[in-house]
Amino acid sequence: MDSSHERIRIDPNTCGGEPCIAGTRIMVSVVLDNLAEGLTPEAIAEEYPPLTVEDVRAAVAYAAEHPAR
């Protein structure tokens, strides 16, 4: 597992077991939805202060490797 996946956590007790950015309740799907709406990684990090641009990139990497999620 590369370091980007260290930023993603799946816990059945958090957000119904959906993949989230570690240390937050921000789901990978929320990050992807924001990207799909045209926000840049920098804008997403501004919109969600706990996130960094690296977290956004980790969410994209995770989604690319787990398309069923």
FENTA-V840093 format. One record per backbone hydrogen bond with DSSP energy under -0.5 kcal/mol. NH is the residue of the N-H (numbers start at 1). CO is the residue of the C=O. If there is no record, write none. Layout:
nh=(NH NH)
co=(CO CO)
This chain:
nh=(5 6 7 8 9 14 17 17 18 20 21 22 24 27 28 30 31 32 33 34 35 36 37 38 39 44 45 46 47 48 49 51 56 57 58 59 60 61 62 63 64 65 66 69)
co=(2 3 4 5 20 11 11 14 15 9 26 7 21 25 19 27 27 28 29 30 31 32 33 35 34 40 41 42 43 44 47 48 52 53 54 55 56 57 58 59 60 61 62 66)
